[in-house]
């Protein structure tokens, strides 16, 4: 049988046991860390590390090339959602992402 089937079967068995009062429910708690705000120099470093031109980076972020230029020159600053995308680009692996799974 497939792993997916086994996982579904186990989950259903645990849910039935919990409903009958003979099992314990498992939960996962996600904690969202505060948004890290990046400086204009850090934004440029992240873009360069990702190997993106300003045009490609702008497309990735959903903004214009002029906006990326303004961020990197320090004339303007991005907002929350852009910082989350920067977190993804800056992360070496998923353990560095700005969320924590607590069991």
Secondary structure, DSSP 8 states (H G I E B T S, - for coil): --HHHHHHHHHHHHHHHHHTTSS-----EEEE-------HHHHHHHHHHTT--HHHHHHHHTS-HHHHHHHHHTSS---HHHHHHHHHHH-SSGGGSSEEEE-
